[in-house]
Amino acid sequence: MEQKSNSIRLTLLGGVDEVGGNTVLLEDKSYDVRLFIDFGIKIRNYLNIYERGQYPSGVEELIQANLLPAEERISIQNLYLTELKLEKVIASKPSNLDGILISHPHKDHYFGLSFVNRTIPIYTGVVTKRIIRAFCKSERSTIINNFNNLNWHTFRTGNILDIKGMKITPFHVDHSVPAAYGFIIYTSAGPVVYTGDFRRHGPLSNMTEEFLEEVKTHNTVLTSCELEPEQQELISEGVKVLICEGTKISKGIVESEQNVEENLEKIFINNPFDFILVKYDRIDWDRFRTFSNIAKKYGWKYIITEKDAYFYYLLNKKAIHETMKDPNILSDDHIYILKRGSANYKWQDKVRQVIYRRNKGNRFLNHRDLKSLEGKFLVYVTRLHNGLIRNLDFSKRGLFISSSVDPYSEEFYDNTNNIRNRLKPYGIPSYRVHASGHATPHDIINFIEEIKPKFLIPIHTENPDFFEKLFQSSDIKVLLPNKNDSIEF
C-alpha cells in the first residue's frame, strides 16, 4: 500500500458543540473509501422545529434546517432516497458512499437512516439492528420512521469489517442501551478510534475496559489478519486520532446502576405507597431489569404496555448474553401487560399470541382492571394516557419516579415535567432516581491518557473547550473543529 501525505480526511457534520447528532464523514484516499460514522440528528434542534406528531415534508427540509448534511457540500453522490415511499423497495442509483457505521440504537445516532439510499451498506451490531427494527415495527410508519429495506450488514464484537481492504474492528462498550459499540478504523494514516457513547460506571463496565484494552493492543486485527509491513508499522506507532464523546466532561457525579437499585431499596423498605408510576427510556434494559427485579423482590406487580412487551419479547427471543435474558417477558409472572383495544397491528397480535400460547393470559390487564387490582403495583409510563388517569384509584397513595437517562440526548422529547404537573392535583409526589449513560470527567480523562492518541477530537459535547484545557500540558493535540470543517491527516 503506497503511503500518501494527507491521506485521510475527517469532516464533522454533527455532534460538534452539541450533544447528539453525531455524523462524521471519514475519507481515505489510499483505500478510496468514504464512510459515515453514525448518522444522527440533534434531538433538541429537531424539537425546536417540529412538535410531536408533526413531520418534515422531505429530505430537503431537513437539509435546509441543518439537521442532515447536504450531498454537494461533501461530494457524496446519491446519499438520499429520490422519493420517500413507506414500506416499499425503491430503486436507487448507486452511491459513492461505501457505508455507514452505526454505533448504537439511540435516535440521535441513527435517525438519518430513514432517508438514505437503500443501496448503501449499513454496518451495525446484531442487536442494534434488532432494536431499530423493533422500534420501526411497533410505531406507525412515517417519514421519520422508515427503516425498511435498508442494506444491513451486522457484526458482533470480535468480527473484522473489510471495506476495500480497510479494516475496522467494532468492539462493545457499556452505555445505557444494549449493543453499543466503539470502532477502531485502520486507515492509511494510522488507527482512528471512535468511542461512540460510553461509560465506565455501568453494570457492564467490563465491556468498556475490554474496548480500551483492544485499542491499546489491537489484538483482534493483529491475530486475525495478514497485514502488510506498512500497516503493522502504523499500528505500532499508536492511535492517530481519537474521536471521543464528552457529554459529561464539565460535570460529573459518582453514580452507578447499583446506586439506583440501592436508592430504590430505600423507598421500598420504608414504603408507604400503594402504586408507583415509573418512567425511563424503553431501550434502557439495565433500568428495566432494576425495576423488574425490585418489584419481584417485594412482591409487586410490574405493569407494562403491549408495545413494551413486544419490544422486550423481540430482544429476549434471540438473546445471547445472560443480561438480555433477564427479565423474561414469557416466564416472569410478576410482569403484567396492559392491553389497549383490539389487536389492530401485527405486533399487537403477535405478542397476544405468544402470551396466550404459554397459558399466561391471566397476565393481561385492561385499564379498568387497575381500580380493582389486588396488591401493590408499578406501572411503566412514557406519558399519561387519559385511560390510565381515569382508572387509577387516587384515593390510594401513589408515587412517580423519573429515571430517564440523559433525556436531552436520548429521546425525541422529555415530558417528565408534564407528567409531574399533571399528577400534582392528585397529591402524587415525584422522585428522580438516575444513573447517566455517559462517562464522568475523571473516567474520560483516564481513558484518553491510557490511549495516548496523537490527536484528540471531542464530539457529543457542549463543552469541547474543556478538553483543550484539560490536556494543555499533554503531548496530545486537541483539535476543535467547527461544524462542517474538514481535517486532513
C-alpha positions as CSV (number, residue, x, y, z in Angstrom):
1,M,0.0,0.0,0.0
2,E,1.5,3.3,-1.1
3,Q,1.7,5.8,1.7
4,K,0.4,9.3,0.9
5,S,0.5,12.5,2.8
6,N,-2.8,13.9,3.9
7,S,-4.3,10.5,3.1
8,I,-7.4,10.8,5.3
9,R,-9.9,13.5,5.8
10,L,-12.4,13.8,8.7
11,T,-15.4,16.1,8.3
12,L,-17.6,16.6,11.4
13,L,-21.1,17.2,10.2
14,G,-22.9,16.8,13.6
15,G,-22.1,16.4,17.3
16,V,-19.9,19.5,17.2
17,D,-20.5,21.8,20.2
18,E,-23.7,19.8,20.8
19,V,-24.9,16.6,22.5
20,G,-26.3,14.2,19.9
21,G,-26.4,14.3,16.2
22,N,-23.1,12.5,15.7
23,T,-22.3,12.4,11.9
24,V,-18.7,12.1,10.9
25,L,-17.5,11.5,7.3
26,L,-14.2,9.6,7.0
27,E,-12.5,9.7,3.6
28,D,-9.4,7.6,3.0
29,K,-7.7,8.5,-0.3
30,S,-5.3,5.5,-0.3
31,Y,-8.2,3.0,0.1
32,D,-10.6,5.1,-1.9
33,V,-13.1,4.7,1.0
34,R,-15.9,7.1,2.0
35,L,-17.6,6.2,5.2
36,F,-20.0,7.8,7.7
37,I,-19.5,7.1,11.4
38,D,-23.0,7.4,12.8
39,F,-25.8,9.3,11.0
40,G,-27.9,11.1,13.6
41,I,-29.5,14.4,14.4
42,K,-29.5,16.7,17.4
43,I,-32.9,15.9,19.0
44,R,-33.3,19.3,20.6
45,N,-32.9,21.1,17.3
46,Y,-35.4,18.8,15.7
47,L,-37.9,19.5,18.5
48,N,-37.5,23.3,18.1
49,I,-38.9,22.9,14.6
50,Y,-41.4,20.0,14.8
51,E,-43.9,19.4,17.5
52,R,-44.9,15.9,18.5
53,G,-47.0,14.5,15.6
54,Q,-45.5,16.9,13.0
55,Y,-43.1,15.6,10.4
56,P,-40.8,17.2,7.8
57,S,-42.1,17.2,4.2
58,G,-38.9,15.6,2.9
59,V,-35.1,15.4,3.0
60,E,-34.6,18.9,1.6
61,E,-36.5,20.4,4.5
62,L,-34.1,18.7,7.0
63,I,-31.1,19.7,5.0
64,Q,-32.3,23.4,5.0
65,A,-32.7,23.1,8.8
66,N,-29.1,21.8,9.1
67,L,-30.4,18.5,10.5
68,L,-29.0,16.4,7.7
69,P,-25.9,17.0,5.6
70,A,-26.1,18.3,2.0
71,E,-24.7,16.0,-0.6
72,E,-23.0,18.7,-2.6
73,R,-21.1,20.0,0.4
74,I,-19.4,16.7,1.0
75,S,-19.2,15.3,-2.6
76,I,-21.3,12.3,-1.8
77,Q,-23.5,11.2,-4.7
78,N,-27.0,9.7,-4.3
79,L,-26.8,9.7,-0.5
80,Y,-30.6,10.0,-0.1
81,L,-33.7,8.3,-1.4
82,T,-35.0,10.0,-4.5
83,E,-38.6,9.5,-3.3
84,L,-39.9,8.5,0.1
85,K,-42.4,5.6,-0.2
86,L,-43.0,3.8,3.1
87,E,-42.6,0.0,3.2
88,K,-41.6,-0.2,-0.5
89,V,-38.4,-1.2,-2.1
90,I,-37.2,1.9,-4.0
91,A,-34.8,1.6,-6.9
92,S,-31.9,4.0,-6.4
93,K,-28.7,4.8,-8.3
94,P,-25.5,3.6,-6.7
95,S,-23.8,5.9,-4.3
96,N,-20.1,6.6,-4.0
97,L,-20.5,6.3,-0.2
98,D,-19.1,2.9,0.9
99,G,-21.1,2.6,4.1
100,I,-22.5,3.9,7.3
101,L,-21.3,2.7,10.7
102,I,-24.0,2.9,13.4
103,S,-22.5,2.7,17.0
104,H,-25.7,2.1,19.0
105,P,-29.5,2.3,18.8
106,H,-30.2,5.9,20.1
107,K,-32.0,8.0,17.5
108,D,-29.6,10.9,17.9
109,H,-27.1,8.5,16.2
110,Y,-29.2,6.7,13.6
111,F,-32.2,8.9,12.8
112,G,-30.9,9.8,9.3
113,L,-31.1,6.2,8.1
114,S,-34.8,6.8,7.4
115,F,-33.8,8.8,4.4
116,V,-30.7,7.1,3.0
117,N,-30.3,5.4,-0.4
118,R,-31.1,1.7,0.2
119,T,-28.1,0.6,-1.8
120,I,-25.7,2.0,0.9
121,P,-24.4,-0.7,3.3
122,I,-25.4,-0.1,6.9
123,Y,-22.9,-1.6,9.3
124,T,-24.2,-2.2,12.9
125,G,-24.4,-4.7,15.7
126,V,-26.8,-7.6,15.5
127,V,-28.8,-6.4,18.5
128,T,-28.6,-2.7,17.4
129,K,-30.4,-3.7,14.2
130,R,-32.9,-5.7,16.2
131,I,-33.7,-2.7,18.4
132,I,-34.0,-0.3,15.5
133,R,-36.3,-2.8,13.7
134,A,-38.4,-3.3,16.9
135,F,-39.0,0.4,17.1
136,C,-39.8,0.6,13.4
137,K,-42.4,-2.3,13.7
138,S,-44.1,-1.1,16.9
139,E,-44.5,2.5,15.7
140,R,-46.6,3.9,12.9
141,S,-44.8,4.1,9.6
142,T,-43.9,7.8,8.9
143,I,-41.3,9.7,7.0
144,I,-39.1,9.7,10.2
145,N,-39.8,6.0,11.0
146,N,-38.9,4.3,7.7
147,F,-36.1,1.8,8.4
148,N,-37.5,-0.8,6.0
149,N,-35.3,-2.4,3.3
150,L,-32.0,-1.0,4.5
151,N,-28.9,-2.8,3.3
152,W,-27.9,-4.2,6.7
153,H,-24.5,-5.7,7.4
154,T,-24.4,-6.9,11.0
155,F,-21.5,-7.7,13.3
156,R,-20.5,-8.7,16.8
157,T,-17.5,-8.0,18.9
158,G,-14.6,-9.9,17.5
159,N,-15.6,-9.5,13.9
160,I,-13.4,-7.5,11.5
161,L,-15.1,-5.4,8.8
162,D,-13.2,-5.1,5.5
163,I,-14.2,-2.2,3.2
164,K,-12.0,-2.1,0.1
165,G,-9.1,-3.5,2.2
166,M,-9.5,-1.1,5.1
167,K,-10.0,-3.0,8.3
168,I,-12.4,-1.9,11.1
169,T,-12.8,-3.6,14.5
170,P,-16.1,-3.0,16.2
171,F,-15.9,-3.5,20.0
172,H,-18.6,-3.4,22.6
173,V,-18.8,-0.7,25.3
174,D,-21.1,-0.1,28.2
175,H,-23.8,2.5,27.7
176,S,-27.4,3.0,28.8
177,V,-28.6,0.7,26.0
178,P,-27.6,-2.7,24.8
179,A,-25.5,-3.2,21.7
180,A,-23.3,-0.1,22.0
181,Y,-20.0,-0.2,20.1
182,G,-16.8,1.8,19.6
183,F,-14.8,1.4,16.4
184,I,-11.1,1.1,15.6
185,I,-10.6,2.1,12.0
186,Y,-7.3,1.1,10.5
187,T,-6.8,3.9,8.0
188,S,-3.8,4.6,5.7
189,A,-2.8,7.3,8.1
190,G,-3.0,5.1,11.2
191,P,-5.7,3.9,13.6
192,V,-8.7,6.2,14.1
193,V,-10.7,5.4,17.2
194,Y,-14.3,6.4,17.7
195,T,-15.7,5.8,21.2
196,G,-19.4,6.2,20.4
197,D,-21.3,6.9,23.7
198,F,-19.8,5.0,26.6
199,R,-19.5,4.9,30.4
200,R,-17.2,3.1,32.9
201,H,-19.7,3.1,35.9
202,G,-22.4,0.8,34.5
203,P,-23.2,-2.9,35.2
204,L,-21.3,-3.9,32.0
205,S,-18.3,-1.6,32.5
206,N,-16.0,-4.5,31.8
207,M,-17.1,-4.1,28.2
208,T,-15.7,-0.6,28.1
209,E,-12.4,-1.8,29.7
210,E,-12.2,-4.6,27.0
211,F,-12.6,-2.0,24.3
212,L,-9.8,0.1,25.9
213,E,-7.6,-2.9,26.0
214,E,-8.3,-3.6,22.3
215,V,-7.4,-0.1,21.4
216,K,-4.1,-0.4,23.3
217,T,-3.2,-3.9,21.9
218,H,-5.0,-4.2,18.6
219,N,-5.1,-7.9,19.4
220,T,-8.1,-8.8,17.1
221,V,-6.7,-7.4,13.9
222,L,-3.1,-8.4,14.6
223,T,-4.0,-12.0,15.2
224,S,-6.8,-12.4,12.6
225,C,-5.4,-10.5,9.5
226,E,-2.3,-10.8,7.4
227,L,-1.2,-7.1,7.4
228,E,1.3,-5.5,5.2
229,P,4.5,-4.2,6.9
230,E,3.4,-0.6,6.4
231,Q,0.1,-1.3,8.2
232,Q,1.8,-3.1,11.1
233,E,4.2,-0.1,11.4
234,L,1.3,2.4,11.5
235,I,-0.4,0.3,14.3
236,S,2.9,0.2,16.2
237,E,3.0,4.0,16.2
238,G,-0.2,4.2,18.2
239,V,-3.6,5.8,17.7
240,K,-3.5,8.6,15.2
241,V,-6.9,10.2,16.1
242,L,-9.3,9.6,18.9
243,I,-12.8,10.9,18.4
244,C,-14.1,10.9,22.0
245,E,-17.6,11.6,23.4
246,G,-17.6,14.2,26.2
247,T,-21.2,14.6,27.2
248,K,-20.3,14.9,30.9
249,I,-16.8,16.4,30.6
250,S,-17.8,19.5,32.5
251,K,-20.0,18.0,35.2
252,G,-19.8,14.6,36.9
253,I,-21.4,12.7,39.7
254,V,-20.3,9.4,41.3
255,E,-23.1,7.1,40.3
256,S,-23.9,3.6,39.1
257,E,-26.8,1.3,38.3
258,Q,-26.1,-0.2,41.8
259,N,-26.7,3.2,43.3
260,V,-30.1,3.3,41.5
261,E,-31.0,-0.1,43.0
262,E,-29.8,0.9,46.5
263,N,-31.9,4.1,46.4
264,L,-35.0,2.3,45.2
265,E,-34.4,-0.2,48.0
266,K,-34.7,2.7,50.5
267,I,-38.1,3.6,49.1
268,F,-39.4,0.0,49.2
269,I,-38.1,-0.8,52.6
270,N,-40.0,2.1,54.2
271,N,-42.7,2.1,51.5
272,P,-46.0,4.0,52.3
273,F,-47.2,3.9,48.7
274,D,-49.8,1.6,47.1
275,F,-48.7,2.2,43.4
276,I,-45.8,3.7,41.7
277,L,-45.6,5.2,38.1
278,V,-42.1,4.9,36.7
279,K,-40.6,6.5,33.6
280,Y,-37.3,5.6,31.8
281,D,-36.2,5.1,28.3
282,R,-37.7,1.9,26.8
283,I,-34.4,0.7,25.5
284,D,-32.6,1.2,28.8
285,W,-32.5,-2.6,29.6
286,D,-30.5,-2.1,32.8
287,R,-33.2,0.2,34.2
288,F,-36.0,-2.2,33.1
289,R,-34.1,-5.1,34.9
290,T,-33.6,-3.0,38.0
291,F,-37.3,-2.0,38.4
292,S,-38.4,-5.5,37.5
293,N,-36.1,-7.2,40.0
294,I,-37.1,-4.9,42.8
295,A,-40.8,-5.4,42.0
296,K,-40.3,-9.2,42.1
297,K,-38.3,-9.0,45.4
298,Y,-41.0,-7.1,47.2
299,G,-44.0,-9.0,45.7
300,W,-45.3,-6.1,43.5
301,K,-46.8,-6.5,40.1
302,Y,-44.9,-4.7,37.3
303,I,-47.2,-3.4,34.6
304,I,-46.0,-2.6,31.1
305,T,-47.9,-1.9,27.8
306,E,-48.3,-4.3,24.9
307,K,-45.8,-2.3,22.9
308,D,-43.2,-2.7,25.7
309,A,-43.9,-6.4,25.9
310,Y,-43.5,-6.8,22.1
311,F,-40.2,-4.9,22.2
312,Y,-38.8,-6.9,25.1
313,Y,-40.0,-10.2,23.6
314,L,-38.0,-9.5,20.4
315,L,-34.9,-8.8,22.5
316,N,-35.4,-11.9,24.7
317,K,-36.1,-14.1,21.7
318,K,-32.6,-14.3,20.3
319,A,-30.6,-13.2,23.4
320,I,-27.1,-14.5,23.6
321,H,-25.9,-12.6,26.7
322,E,-27.4,-13.5,30.0
323,T,-28.2,-9.9,30.7
324,M,-30.6,-9.8,27.8
325,K,-32.5,-12.9,29.0
326,D,-33.5,-11.2,32.3
327,P,-36.2,-10.1,32.7
328,N,-38.1,-12.5,30.5
329,I,-41.5,-11.5,29.2
330,L,-42.8,-15.0,28.8
331,S,-41.6,-16.6,32.1
332,D,-41.6,-13.7,34.6
333,D,-45.2,-13.9,36.0
334,H,-44.8,-10.7,38.1
335,I,-44.8,-8.8,34.8
336,Y,-48.3,-7.8,33.7
337,I,-49.3,-6.4,30.3
338,L,-51.8,-3.6,29.8
339,K,-53.9,-4.2,26.7
340,R,-55.3,-1.3,24.7
341,G,-58.2,-2.0,22.5
342,S,-58.3,-4.6,19.7
343,A,-55.2,-6.1,18.1
344,N,-55.1,-3.6,15.2
345,Y,-51.5,-4.1,14.4
346,K,-49.4,-7.2,13.6
347,W,-47.1,-6.7,16.5
348,Q,-50.1,-6.5,18.9
349,D,-51.5,-9.8,17.5
350,K,-48.0,-11.3,17.8
351,V,-47.5,-10.5,21.5
352,R,-51.0,-11.7,22.4
353,Q,-50.5,-14.9,20.6
354,V,-47.2,-15.8,22.3
355,I,-48.6,-15.0,25.8
356,Y,-51.8,-17.0,25.3
357,R,-49.8,-19.9,23.8
358,R,-47.9,-20.1,27.1
359,N,-51.3,-20.1,29.0
360,K,-50.3,-16.8,30.6
361,G,-53.5,-14.9,29.5
362,N,-54.1,-14.0,33.2
363,R,-51.2,-11.6,32.9
364,F,-53.2,-9.3,30.5
365,L,-55.0,-6.4,32.1
366,N,-57.4,-3.8,30.8
367,H,-57.3,-0.2,32.1
368,R,-60.5,-0.8,34.1
369,D,-58.8,-3.6,36.0
370,L,-56.5,-1.1,37.7
371,K,-59.1,0.1,40.1
372,S,-59.8,-3.4,41.5
373,L,-56.2,-4.8,41.2
374,E,-55.2,-6.5,44.4
375,G,-51.8,-5.8,45.9
376,K,-49.2,-3.1,45.2
377,F,-48.0,-2.4,41.6
378,L,-45.7,-0.4,39.5
379,V,-46.8,1.0,36.1
380,Y,-44.2,1.9,33.4
381,V,-45.3,5.0,31.6
382,T,-43.9,7.1,28.8
383,R,-46.8,9.6,29.0
384,L,-50.1,9.8,30.9
385,H,-52.9,8.5,28.8
386,N,-56.4,9.5,29.8
387,G,-57.4,5.8,30.1
388,L,-54.7,5.4,32.8
389,I,-55.7,8.6,34.7
390,R,-59.4,7.6,34.7
391,N,-58.7,4.1,36.0
392,L,-56.1,4.7,38.7
393,D,-57.6,4.8,42.3
394,F,-56.3,8.1,43.6
395,S,-57.8,7.5,47.0
396,K,-54.7,5.3,47.4
397,R,-51.2,6.7,47.7
398,G,-49.2,7.0,44.6
399,L,-45.7,8.0,43.6
400,F,-44.0,9.0,40.4
401,I,-40.3,8.1,39.8
402,S,-38.5,9.6,36.9
403,S,-35.5,7.5,35.9
404,S,-34.8,8.6,32.3
405,V,-31.2,8.6,31.3
406,D,-29.9,12.0,30.0
407,P,-33.2,12.8,28.3
408,Y,-31.8,15.8,26.4
409,S,-29.9,13.4,24.1
410,E,-31.7,10.0,24.3
411,E,-35.3,10.8,23.5
412,F,-37.3,12.8,21.0
413,Y,-38.9,14.6,23.9
414,D,-38.7,14.7,27.6
415,N,-42.2,15.1,29.1
416,T,-41.2,14.4,32.7
417,N,-42.3,17.9,33.9
418,N,-45.6,17.5,32.2
419,I,-46.2,14.2,34.0
420,R,-45.2,15.7,37.3
421,N,-47.5,18.7,36.9
422,R,-50.4,16.5,35.8
423,L,-50.0,14.3,38.9
424,K,-49.7,17.2,41.4
425,P,-53.5,17.8,41.8
426,Y,-53.8,14.1,42.9
427,G,-51.2,14.6,45.6
428,I,-48.6,12.3,44.0
429,P,-45.0,13.3,44.8
430,S,-42.2,12.7,42.4
431,Y,-38.6,11.4,42.8
432,R,-35.7,11.3,40.5
433,V,-33.6,8.1,40.6
434,H,-30.9,8.3,38.0
435,A,-27.6,7.0,36.6
436,S,-26.1,8.5,33.5
437,G,-25.3,6.6,30.3
438,H,-22.2,8.7,29.8
439,A,-18.7,8.7,31.3
440,T,-17.7,11.1,34.1
441,P,-14.9,13.6,33.7
442,H,-12.3,11.6,35.6
443,D,-13.2,8.4,33.6
444,I,-12.9,10.3,30.3
445,I,-9.5,11.8,31.2
446,N,-8.1,8.5,32.3
447,F,-9.5,6.7,29.2
448,I,-7.8,9.2,26.9
449,E,-4.5,9.2,28.8
450,E,-4.4,5.4,28.6
451,I,-4.8,5.5,24.8
452,K,-2.4,8.4,24.3
453,P,-3.6,9.4,20.8
454,K,-1.6,11.9,18.7
455,F,-4.8,13.9,18.0
456,L,-8.0,14.2,20.1
457,I,-11.3,15.4,18.6
458,P,-14.2,15.9,21.2
459,I,-17.7,15.0,20.0
460,H,-21.1,14.8,21.5
461,T,-20.4,17.6,24.0
462,E,-21.4,21.2,24.6
463,N,-18.1,21.9,26.3
464,P,-15.3,20.8,23.8
465,D,-13.0,23.6,25.2
466,F,-12.7,21.6,28.4
467,F,-10.7,19.0,26.5
468,E,-8.3,21.7,25.3
469,K,-7.8,23.0,28.9
470,L,-7.5,19.6,30.5
471,F,-4.8,18.4,28.0
472,Q,-3.0,21.7,27.5
473,S,0.2,20.2,29.2
474,S,-0.1,16.9,27.4
475,D,1.6,15.7,24.2
476,I,-1.9,15.0,22.9
477,K,-3.0,17.7,20.4
478,V,-6.7,18.6,20.9
479,L,-8.5,19.7,17.7
480,L,-11.7,21.7,18.0
481,P,-13.2,21.9,14.5
482,N,-16.3,23.9,13.7
483,K,-19.3,22.1,12.3
484,N,-18.7,21.1,8.7
485,D,-15.0,21.6,9.0
486,S,-12.7,19.1,7.4
487,I,-9.3,18.0,8.9
488,E,-6.7,16.2,6.9
489,F,-4.0,13.8,8.3
